[in-house]
Amino acid sequence: MKTLIIAGGTGFLGQILENYFKAKGFTIKILTRKPTKKNHIFWDGKNLGEWSKFFEDTEAVINLAGKSVDCRYTKENKKKIYHSRIDSTNVLGLAINLCEYPPKYWFNSSTATIYKDSYDKEMTEADGDIGDDFSMNIAKSWEKAFNENTNPKTKKVVLRTSIVFGKNGGAYIPLKRLVRFGLGGKQWHGKQKVSFIHELDFARAIDFIITENLEGTFNIVSPKPIDNKTLMKIIRKALNIPFGISHPKWLVEFGAKLIGTETELVLKSRNIIPKRLLDEGFKFKFESINNAVNAIQQTI
Ligand SMILES: NC(=O)c1ccc[n+]([C@@H]2O[C@H](COP(=O)([O-])OP(=O)(O)OC[C@H]3O[C@@H](n4cnc5c(N)ncnc54)[C@H](OP(=O)(O)O)[C@@H]3O)[C@@H](O)[C@H]2O)c1
């Protein structure tokens, strides 16, 4: 039986992958700081430990560990966001290199937020503009740490994932809440592009990369980004809410402060294309936001 190890696998994306790959017959082990289940293994995300012995002869290690970015970017939070990602990546690299039979694959999370704000230019893996603000610099450091850790027997994949739309977590939950409160109009001018991926396509894309024996950097996004105004309209329609109050920029900024988060999620324009997945022949199940949102609503 093939084994998959998911570091930081207790969270939103980890649970999507655990359910998907378990159904495909994989044995799943999860590295967590707070084990609560039989397949949970303790680690602290920064030091080598007993956990590393589970890496021998496994199919893949997938690293999703990181302090949530859904917080205010205070000095202290910035430090935690940075260290939780870089330290976990480095220690996983050490563990892989201690193996006699290392994992066939090592996937490391990055983020589609690594690309600059863009309305017109489509960001691809080979021709995307990498930016220079806090989130983009975190992503660059994350990928640098990952790229510096090598093992000739392990294929490596960088996951530049966009906002994942799913039923049990992620950005869809707060957006849905806004819509239910009648506040689901456009944010700011509503023209900012939204790159997204449905949770099933997120898992299928990783499965596809393994099956097709691929490696390198992948944009894990649907090929059809939409704009914020359209996104909000589609969620309103799916929830049968006929109207939604729009939010000027100052109100988005005020609201974000009030609920302790940053405005980046809704104000940044993300125009990202999964060129490598498309070139390799990956077929999305939920290309359009309409299909993605409706599919999620039907399973709730
Ligand atoms: N959700 C999205 O749409 C999205 C999009 C692009 C990229 N990403 C990235 O993908 C990764 C997973 O996302 P997610 O939505 O599943 O996040 P999540 O629900 O917050 O889960 C992340 C996991 O990381 C672990 N963690 C938190 N702080 C840690 C620390 N200081 N040291 C070690 N581990 C820590 C936690 O596991 P334990 O508490 O069990 O140890 C947690 O379950 C994150 O790095 C995120 O930045 C997410």
The ligand as a MOL file (V3000), in Angstrom:
LIG
                    3D

  0  0  0     0  0            999 V3000
M  V30 BEGIN CTAB
M  V30 COUNTS 48 52 0 0 0
M  V30 BEGIN ATOM
M  V30 1 N -6.3130 27.5110 1.9920 0
M  V30 2 C -5.9230 28.0870 0.8660 0
M  V30 3 O -6.7680 28.4990 0.0490 0
M  V30 4 C -4.4230 28.1920 0.5630 0
M  V30 5 C -4.0370 28.7440 -0.6550 0
M  V30 6 C -2.6790 28.8370 -0.9680 0
M  V30 7 C -1.7260 28.3980 -0.0700 0
M  V30 8 N -2.1260 27.8830 1.1230 0 CHG=1
M  V30 9 C -1.0780 27.4110 2.0520 0
M  V30 10 O -1.2400 26.0150 2.2140 0
M  V30 11 C -0.9450 25.6290 3.5470 0
M  V30 12 C -2.1410 24.8910 4.1330 0
M  V30 13 O -3.2910 25.7300 4.0860 0
M  V30 14 P -4.5690 25.4250 4.9700 0
M  V30 15 O -5.6510 26.2910 4.4640 0
M  V30 16 O -4.7900 23.9700 5.0750 0 CHG=-1
M  V30 17 O -4.0660 25.9970 6.3870 0
M  V30 18 P -4.5660 25.6210 7.8480 0
M  V30 19 O -5.9620 25.0950 7.8290 0
M  V30 20 O -4.2860 26.8060 8.7090 0
M  V30 21 O -3.5980 24.4120 8.2540 0
M  V30 22 C -2.2280 24.5820 8.3790 0
M  V30 23 C -1.6570 23.5860 9.3640 0
M  V30 24 O -0.3250 24.0080 9.7010 0
M  V30 25 C -0.0160 23.6450 11.0200 0
M  V30 26 N 0.6410 24.7660 11.6980 0
M  V30 27 C 0.1240 25.9520 12.0690 0
M  V30 28 N 1.0440 26.7060 12.6800 0
M  V30 29 C 2.1800 25.9620 12.7140 0
M  V30 30 C 3.4800 26.1690 13.2500 0
M  V30 31 N 3.7960 27.2930 13.8930 0
M  V30 32 N 4.4070 25.1880 13.0850 0
M  V30 33 C 4.0940 24.0290 12.4520 0
M  V30 34 N 2.8680 23.7660 11.9490 0
M  V30 35 C 1.9220 24.7330 12.0800 0
M  V30 36 C -1.3180 23.2920 11.7350 0
M  V30 37 O -1.2500 21.9180 12.1110 0
M  V30 38 P -1.1380 21.4280 13.6640 0
M  V30 39 O -1.7580 22.5100 14.5010 0
M  V30 40 O -1.9400 20.1570 13.6660 0
M  V30 41 O 0.3040 21.2120 13.9290 0
M  V30 42 C -2.4000 23.5190 10.6810 0
M  V30 43 O -3.3720 22.4900 10.6530 0
M  V30 44 C -0.6080 26.9020 4.3180 0
M  V30 45 O 0.7810 27.0000 4.4230 0
M  V30 46 C -1.1850 28.0030 3.4520 0
M  V30 47 O -0.4360 29.1970 3.5550 0
M  V30 48 C -3.4480 27.7680 1.4490 0
M  V30 END ATOM
M  V30 BEGIN BOND
M  V30 1 1 1 2
M  V30 2 2 2 3
M  V30 3 1 2 4
M  V30 4 1 4 5
M  V30 5 2 4 48
M  V30 6 2 5 6
M  V30 7 1 6 7
M  V30 8 2 7 8
M  V30 9 1 8 9
M  V30 10 1 8 48
M  V30 11 1 9 10
M  V30 12 1 9 46
M  V30 13 1 10 11
M  V30 14 1 11 12
M  V30 15 1 11 44
M  V30 16 1 12 13
M  V30 17 1 13 14
M  V30 18 2 14 15
M  V30 19 1 14 16
M  V30 20 1 14 17
M  V30 21 1 17 18
M  V30 22 2 18 19
M  V30 23 1 18 20
M  V30 24 1 18 21
M  V30 25 1 21 22
M  V30 26 1 22 23
M  V30 27 1 23 24
M  V30 28 1 23 42
M  V30 29 1 24 25
M  V30 30 1 25 26
M  V30 31 1 25 36
M  V30 32 1 26 27
M  V30 33 1 26 35
M  V30 34 2 27 28
M  V30 35 1 28 29
M  V30 36 1 29 30
M  V30 37 2 29 35
M  V30 38 1 30 31
M  V30 39 2 30 32
M  V30 40 1 32 33
M  V30 41 2 33 34
M  V30 42 1 34 35
M  V30 43 1 36 37
M  V30 44 1 36 42
M  V30 45 1 37 38
M  V30 46 2 38 39
M  V30 47 1 38 40
M  V30 48 1 38 41
M  V30 49 1 42 43
M  V30 50 1 44 45
M  V30 51 1 44 46
M  V30 52 1 46 47
M  V30 END BOND
M  V30 END CTAB
M  END
